Amino acid sequence: MAQAYCVKCKKKVEIQNPRQVTLKNKRPAVQGVCPKCRTKVFRIGKG
């Protein structure tokens, strides 16, 4: 499972409901939500 930094919780969390996205510059990324506070979290470079 991918991890990302949650700005609201101020720590690394497991990404809940992860989905693959591609940035404008064609780099892969994973987007999801924090399991504790439901804030959107984002991790660039994981494909």
ABEGO torsion letter per residue (X at the ends): XBBBBBAAAGBBBBBBGBBBBBBAAGBBBBBBBBAAAGBBBBBBGBX
